[in-house]
Amino acid sequence: MLPSFLVELIPHHLPTISPTHLGKRMAVSLLWMGLALLGILQAQAQPRPQIPAPDLSRVPLQANFLPKEFEGTWYVVGLAGNAFTRAEQEQFKMYTTTYNLQEDNSYRVTSNLLRGNRCDKFVRTFVPGGQPGQFTLANIAGHGLQDYTVKVMRTNYNEFAMVYFKKRVDNIDYFKMTLYGRSEELRPELKENFINLVKSLGLTDNNILFPSKVEKCIHVKA
């Protein structure tokens, strides 16, 4: 069974998936998979998370964020969220997300992933919101969301990044944090730093996952 929190941002035009047949909550639930990982796709009811999203002021922001340096392809090495559980670890497959900087300083964001035996690609746009390094999703209403926030917490641009995502749907907040790597492997201390950061924002070991590697699909350029 697919963890429903993974399916947040799959576009409405995804083949074989029709939001009109799923209802509002399920359609939005299917969207999260485009950001969080994917391998299998099976919708199910999304439970109310037990851990509240932290106040945005508690979420760190990378100082002097450099949009051009952040551009490029990142491997999703780690994930943590208030709707993830360690029991779902086996369902998580590594995927890549590529950020292409646009003239208006927004990012065209493309995720390449393996879904079943098929390669899929999901595209969305992150537009600047608030401070440098903070973004929101373009066309929020079109995705059935009340709010969507992206915040680059830490990065050295050439090795790792830790990014915070929060969505609100039906007045419920779901949040996740992603550990990105420029390669599929990261130093153990970076993973440990990610775990410590995640826990400082209210999550536990049970909410932290490290997707398994795959070779197919994810190396395709956006």
Residue pairs with C-beta under 8 A, 6 or more apart in sequence:
1 42
1 44
1 91
2 33
2 40
2 41
2 42
2 43
2 44
2 91
3 83
3 84
3 85
3 88
3 91
4 29
4 32
4 43
4 44
4 45
4 46
4 47
4 83
5 29
5 32
5 36
5 46
5 49
5 81
5 82
5 83
5 84
5 174
5 176
6 32
6 33
6 36
6 37
6 38
6 84
6 92
7 29
7 30
7 31
7 32
7 33
7 34
7 36
7 41
7 43
8 28
8 29
8 30
8 31
8 32
8 33
8 34
8 35
8 36
8 167
8 174
9 31
9 32
9 33
9 34
9 35
9 122
9 124
9 137
9 143
10 17
10 30
10 31
10 32
10 33
10 34
10 41
10 122
11 31
11 34
11 122
11 123
11 124
12 19
12 27
12 142
12 143
14 30
14 120
14 122
17 30
17 41
17 43
19 26
19 27
19 30
19 144
22 30
22 43
24 144
24 170
25 45
25 46
25 169
25 170
26 43
26 45
26 46
27 144
28 143
28 144
28 145
28 167
28 169
29 43
29 44
29 45
29 46
30 41
30 43
31 143
31 144
31 145
32 167
32 174
33 41
34 111
34 122
34 124
35 97
35 111
35 165
35 176
35 178
36 76
36 79
36 81
36 176
36 178
37 76
37 79
37 92
37 93
37 94
37 95
37 113
37 211
38 93
38 95
38 111
38 113
38 114
38 115
38 120
39 91
39 92
39 93
39 113
39 114
39 115
39 116
39 214
40 91
40 115
40 116
41 115
41 116
46 83
46 174
47 83
48 172
49 82
49 83
49 172
49 173
49 174
50 82
51 82
51 202
51 203
51 204
51 207
52 82
52 173
52 202
53 82
53 166
53 173
53 174
53 175
54 175
54 201
54 202
56 149
56 151
56 166
58 201
59 151
59 153
59 164
59 201
60 153
60 154
60 197
61 131
61 133
61 134
61 151
61 152
61 153
62 133
62 152
62 153
62 154
62 155
64 132
65 131
65 132
65 133
65 152
66 157
67 101
67 105
67 107
67 132
68 101
69 157
69 158
70 99
70 152
70 155
70 157
70 161
71 99
71 100
71 101
71 107
72 98
72 99
72 182
73 96
73 97
73 98
73 182
73 221
73 222
74 96
74 97
74 98
74 99
74 161
74 180
74 181
74 182
75 94
75 95
75 96
75 180
75 181
75 182
75 183
75 184
75 218
76 94
76 95
76 96
76 97
76 178
76 179
76 180
76 211
77 94
77 179
77 180
77 181
77 184
77 185
77 186
77 191
77 210
77 211
78 178
78 179
78 191
78 194
78 208
78 209
78 210
78 211
79 92
79 176
79 177
79 178
79 179
79 208
79 209
79 210
79 211
80 176
80 177
80 194
80 198
80 203
80 207
80 208
80 209
81 174
81 175
81 176
81 177
81 203
81 207
82 174
82 175
82 176
82 202
82 203
82 207
83 174
83 176
84 176
84 207
84 208
84 209
85 206
85 207
86 205
86 206
86 207
86 208
86 209
88 209
89 209
89 210
90 212
92 209
92 210
92 211
92 212
93 113
93 114
93 211
93 212
93 214
94 184
94 211
94 212
94 213
94 214
94 218
95 111
95 112
95 113
95 114
95 211
95 214
95 217
95 218
96 111
96 112
96 113
96 218
96 219
97 109
97 110
97 111
97 112
97 180
98 109
98 110
98 111
98 112
98 221
98 222
99 107
99 108
99 109
99 126
100 107
100 108
100 109
100 110
100 222
101 107
102 108
102 125
104 127
105 128
106 125
106 126
106 127
106 128
106 135
106 138
107 125
107 126
107 135
108 123
108 125
108 222
109 123
109 124
109 125
109 126
110 121
110 122
110 123
110 222
111 121
111 122
111 123
112 119
112 120
112 121
112 217
112 218
112 219
112 220
112 222
113 119
113 120
113 121
113 122
113 217
113 218
114 120
114 214
114 216
114 217
114 218
119 216
119 217
119 220
120 217
121 220
121 222
123 222
124 137
124 138
125 137
125 138
125 139
126 135
126 136
126 137
126 138
126 150
127 135
127 136
127 137
127 138
128 134
128 135
129 135
129 136
129 149
133 151
133 152
134 149
134 150
134 151
134 152
135 149
135 150
135 151
136 147
136 148
136 149
136 150
137 143
137 145
137 148
137 150
140 146
140 147
140 148
144 169
145 167
145 168
145 169
146 168
146 169
146 170
146 171
147 166
147 167
147 168
148 165
148 166
148 167
148 168
149 164
149 165
149 166
149 167
150 163
150 164
150 165
151 163
151 164
151 165
152 161
152 162
152 163
152 164
153 162
153 163
153 164
153 177
153 197
154 160
154 161
154 162
154 193
154 197
155 161
155 162
155 180
158 182
159 181
159 182
159 186
159 190
160 179
160 180
160 181
160 182
160 186
160 190
161 179
161 180
162 177
162 178
162 179
162 180
162 193
162 194
162 197
163 177
163 178
163 180
164 175
164 176
164 177
164 201
165 175
165 176
165 177
165 178
166 173
166 174
166 175
166 176
167 173
167 174
167 175
168 174
177 194
177 197
177 198
177 201
177 203
179 186
179 190
179 191
179 194
181 190
184 213
191 210
195 205
195 208
198 207
198 208
199 205
